[in-house]
Amino acid sequence: MSGNISIAAYVKFSLMAMASMMLGSQLVHNRYKPLDDLEDYVEKEIEKLKAAKELKE
């Protein structure tokens, strides 16, 4: 491996980095709840598209 790092250390570091990214993203998701109002945004965008389509016709 590069930098004279053993395979075991490389794998351990990679697994811990992945675990910390997953934990961090889950914490942010639970704190800010970005998907709670997704249906509202989708409905608004569908209405905008319908209105734009009606204006073109």
NUNU-503887 format. One record per residue (C-alpha): chain; x, y, z. Coordinates in Angstrom, 2 decimals, padded with zeros to 5 digits, always signed. Layout:
<seses>
<sese><seke>A</seke><c1>X</c1><c2>Y</c2><c3>Z</c3></sese>
...
</seses>
This chain:
<seses>
<sese><seke>A</seke><c1>+000.00</c1><c2>+000.00</c2><c3>+000.00</c3></sese>
<sese><seke>A</seke><c1>+001.07</c1><c2>+003.55</c2><c3>-000.41</c3></sese>
<sese><seke>A</seke><c1>+003.00</c1><c2>+005.19</c2><c3>+002.40</c3></sese>
<sese><seke>A</seke><c1>+004.09</c1><c2>+001.87</c2><c3>+003.92</c3></sese>
<sese><seke>A</seke><c1>+000.68</c1><c2>+001.32</c2><c3>+005.52</c3></sese>
<sese><seke>A</seke><c1>-000.44</c1><c2>-002.25</c2><c3>+006.10</c3></sese>
<sese><seke>A</seke><c1>-003.58</c1><c2>-003.62</c2><c3>+004.51</c3></sese>
<sese><seke>A</seke><c1>-005.16</c1><c2>-004.08</c2><c3>+007.94</c3></sese>
<sese><seke>A</seke><c1>-004.60</c1><c2>-000.44</c2><c3>+008.89</c3></sese>
<sese><seke>A</seke><c1>-005.89</c1><c2>+000.71</c2><c3>+005.50</c3></sese>
<sese><seke>A</seke><c1>-009.05</c1><c2>-001.41</c2><c3>+005.80</c3></sese>
<sese><seke>A</seke><c1>-009.62</c1><c2>-000.35</c2><c3>+009.42</c3></sese>
<sese><seke>A</seke><c1>-009.28</c1><c2>+003.32</c2><c3>+008.50</c3></sese>
<sese><seke>A</seke><c1>-011.61</c1><c2>+002.93</c2><c3>+005.51</c3></sese>
<sese><seke>A</seke><c1>-014.28</c1><c2>+001.16</c2><c3>+007.57</c3></sese>
<sese><seke>A</seke><c1>-014.11</c1><c2>+003.74</c2><c3>+010.34</c3></sese>
<sese><seke>A</seke><c1>-014.30</c1><c2>+006.59</c2><c3>+007.83</c3></sese>
<sese><seke>A</seke><c1>-017.36</c1><c2>+005.02</c2><c3>+006.20</c3></sese>
<sese><seke>A</seke><c1>-019.01</c1><c2>+004.39</c2><c3>+009.58</c3></sese>
<sese><seke>A</seke><c1>-018.44</c1><c2>+007.99</c2><c3>+010.68</c3></sese>
<sese><seke>A</seke><c1>-019.87</c1><c2>+009.33</c2><c3>+007.40</c3></sese>
<sese><seke>A</seke><c1>-022.96</c1><c2>+007.15</c2><c3>+007.79</c3></sese>
<sese><seke>A</seke><c1>-023.44</c1><c2>+008.15</c2><c3>+011.42</c3></sese>
<sese><seke>A</seke><c1>-022.96</c1><c2>+011.83</c2><c3>+010.60</c3></sese>
<sese><seke>A</seke><c1>-025.44</c1><c2>+011.78</c2><c3>+007.74</c3></sese>
<sese><seke>A</seke><c1>-027.98</c1><c2>+009.97</c2><c3>+009.92</c3></sese>
<sese><seke>A</seke><c1>-027.57</c1><c2>+012.54</c2><c3>+012.69</c3></sese>
<sese><seke>A</seke><c1>-028.06</c1><c2>+015.41</c2><c3>+010.24</c3></sese>
<sese><seke>A</seke><c1>-031.08</c1><c2>+013.67</c2><c3>+008.73</c3></sese>
<sese><seke>A</seke><c1>-032.66</c1><c2>+013.16</c2><c3>+012.15</c3></sese>
<sese><seke>A</seke><c1>-031.91</c1><c2>+016.73</c2><c3>+013.23</c3></sese>
<sese><seke>A</seke><c1>-033.09</c1><c2>+018.66</c2><c3>+010.16</c3></sese>
<sese><seke>A</seke><c1>-035.62</c1><c2>+016.14</c2><c3>+008.74</c3></sese>
<sese><seke>A</seke><c1>-035.14</c1><c2>+017.13</c2><c3>+005.10</c3></sese>
<sese><seke>A</seke><c1>-037.70</c1><c2>+014.67</c2><c3>+003.71</c3></sese>
<sese><seke>A</seke><c1>-040.63</c1><c2>+015.50</c2><c3>+006.01</c3></sese>
<sese><seke>A</seke><c1>-042.14</c1><c2>+018.02</c2><c3>+003.61</c3></sese>
<sese><seke>A</seke><c1>-041.10</c1><c2>+016.36</c2><c3>+000.37</c3></sese>
<sese><seke>A</seke><c1>-044.71</c1><c2>+015.65</c2><c3>-000.66</c3></sese>
<sese><seke>A</seke><c1>-045.57</c1><c2>+019.35</c2><c3>-000.33</c3></sese>
<sese><seke>A</seke><c1>-042.67</c1><c2>+020.36</c2><c3>-002.57</c3></sese>
<sese><seke>A</seke><c1>-043.59</c1><c2>+017.71</c2><c3>-005.14</c3></sese>
<sese><seke>A</seke><c1>-047.21</c1><c2>+018.89</c2><c3>-005.23</c3></sese>
<sese><seke>A</seke><c1>-046.13</c1><c2>+022.53</c2><c3>-005.65</c3></sese>
<sese><seke>A</seke><c1>-043.80</c1><c2>+021.63</c2><c3>-008.52</c3></sese>
<sese><seke>A</seke><c1>-046.50</c1><c2>+019.57</c2><c3>-010.23</c3></sese>
<sese><seke>A</seke><c1>-048.88</c1><c2>+022.52</c2><c3>-009.96</c3></sese>
<sese><seke>A</seke><c1>-046.22</c1><c2>+024.85</c2><c3>-011.39</c3></sese>
<sese><seke>A</seke><c1>-045.65</c1><c2>+022.49</c2><c3>-014.32</c3></sese>
<sese><seke>A</seke><c1>-049.38</c1><c2>+022.25</c2><c3>-015.00</c3></sese>
<sese><seke>A</seke><c1>-049.71</c1><c2>+026.05</c2><c3>-014.88</c3></sese>
<sese><seke>A</seke><c1>-046.74</c1><c2>+026.50</c2><c3>-017.23</c3></sese>
<sese><seke>A</seke><c1>-048.19</c1><c2>+023.93</c2><c3>-019.62</c3></sese>
<sese><seke>A</seke><c1>-051.56</c1><c2>+025.71</c2><c3>-019.63</c3></sese>
<sese><seke>A</seke><c1>-049.85</c1><c2>+029.05</c2><c3>-020.37</c3></sese>
<sese><seke>A</seke><c1>-048.06</c1><c2>+027.57</c2><c3>-023.37</c3></sese>
<sese><seke>A</seke><c1>-051.31</c1><c2>+026.31</c2><c3>-024.85</c3></sese>
</seses>
